[in-house]
Amino acid sequence: MSVAATGVGSLPGTDVAEAVRLVAGELPDLVHLPELPARGVPAAMVGRATAVLSGLAADLQPAGWRLTDAAGIDQRRAVSLLAHDLDLLEEHTQGYSGRLKVQVAGPWTLAATIERPRGDRVLADHGARRELAQSLAEGVAVHVADVRRRVPGADVLVQLDEPALPAVLAGAVPTASGFSRHRSVERPGAVEALGWVTAAVREAGAVPAVHCCAADVPVRLLHDAGATAVSFDLGQTPMSEAWSRAYEGGVDLWPGVVPSVDTAVVPAASELTARVLRLVDRLGLADPSSRLVVTPSCGLAAASYGWARQAMQLCREVARNVSSELG
């Protein structure tokens, strides 16, 4: 298997059918279900996740998403949008055979974002954090089953988006008042909650990956929590021995090398290829061809449609170049 290319998840615009066609056409080796945040908060990362939760209701308040006794109109809208998107994915992937990725916010990013019924983040309450993570695990299993039913030939991957995880570990998530910070979460607790979700993904017959676009990606923690791939921004992530150990332990690496927004000067594919090859050399990766996936540095929601297409084409060209160089 050669080096593949895929997207992180989000794309510009509001036309889901066009977005699915674009992804299927430009990234055929690892198709992903596109997310279009421009359709509104229910279609953005956290809103999408509320559509997956099992047994927990939420509503959109002025301060953001909050757990409630009954699903609000915005959560119901999120559920409707996800179902609509899956219908279009099914329609445009008839006969598809290969890897197919869906994305959902991870338990710690949700805990750092969603509020409890009485205010402040779920992060502040150990019991609420546990309930949220277990709800997500149950819901993701159902989601995977739905995707597998709709696209029978797909090898499903679930990308858990955890941009807030480093802040959670560092005690850097602000309280609702903004005058204080939530206490840091100890590493064992962080591993446990994320592990519930990755285990549910595996039990559902899919592959768990984690995307974290922060500079201080906790790759060892992600490995211990059961991630089999880590997606990261190569431009801001220092490579250390922890990455080599994670790779040796079975974690595939998905370096983000293509800019996720329009640039004044389009980077050459040869330059981006060299960056990936330096990563391989620096970490001493053995037989990396089948274990590397080239992506944009982050989601493409803030890019123009033209750049989103070009970014995908660059990812695919870089993947081909790296495959050729590695033999």
RAWOHU-V250235 format. One record per helix or strand. SS is the DSSP state (H for helix, E for strand). FROM is the first residue (numbers start at 1). TO is the last residue. If there is no record, write none. Layout:
SS/FROM/TO, SS/FROM/TO
//
This chain:
E/4/5, E/10/10, H/16/26, E/30/32, E/35/35, H/37/39, H/41/43, H/45/50, E/57/61, E/64/68, H/73/92, E/98/105, H/107/111, E/115/115, E/121/121, H/122/124, H/126/150, E/154/161, H/165/170, E/174/174, E/181/181, H/187/203, E/207/211, H/219/224, E/229/233, H/241/248, E/252/258, H/269/283, H/289/291, E/292/296, H/305/326
//
